[in-house]
Every structure is written in C-alpha cells, then in structure tokens.
Amino acid sequence: MKLLIIPFVMGAVLFFSACGKPSEENHAAHQKQLDSLTNRIAQLEKQNSQIMMKGRIAGSFSSGLDAFFETDEFWEDIVDVGDAECSKRCIDMLTTHRKACAAMTDCAAREACYKEATENAANCHKQCMAN
C-alpha cells in the first residue's frame, strides 16, 4: 500500500508544481482585460439608462393630438379650407336671395326668383370646385 501512495504523492507534487500559479504577466493581462470589460459594462449601463430616460420623457409629452395626426384618416381625408369658405359664401348668398324671394307677393315672380336663386347657387358652387 505504501508503494502505491509514494508514486501518487510524487505525481501530485509534479502536477501541482508544473501547473502552479499563473505568471505575473498573464495575471496582469487578464486583470487589464477584466478592467476593460468592467468599464465597458458601466458605459453600456449608463447609455441604457440615458436612452430609457429619454424614452420616458418623450412618452410623457404624448397627447391625443399625436394619435389624431398619426391616423391614416387624417391624411387621406383632406379638407380644403378655401373650398369650404367658397361653399359657405354660396350658401349665404342663396339664403339671402331666398329670403328676398319669400318677401315677394306675386306667386309667379316668387317662383322665378327661387329658380334664379337655385341656379345662381349652383353656378357659384361650380366656380368653387373649378378653383
């Protein structure tokens, strides 16, 4: 049994002496690489927190108006304000003309006045659409 222990102990001594502590150069290189990676992790964590903060700030200013302008319906259904104003003028002109027609006592003249008011409003509207 002693004969088995002696070779085992000698093998262990040779193994541990050959594989002993890493050299100082290797240790310094590994430490430098470890420090570099630690610094890079710190930079990435800082960058990530800044991006998250910007996202929270941008998200806090959103409103229903943003969603309104982002919808397709807003951009597809374009209303021309000039057309709307022109049509409003035509309607106002028709209303005024019909009130004048309503004040007439002669039935034939009143009917002709209504017809003329309608034709004038139609022509006005056509001019609005042409522009």
PyMOL commands that set and color helices and strands:
alter all, ss='L'
color gray80, all
select helices_A, chain A and resi 2-18+24-60+64-70+72-76+81-102+107-130
alter helices_A, ss='H'
color red, helices_A
deselect
rebuild
show_as cartoon
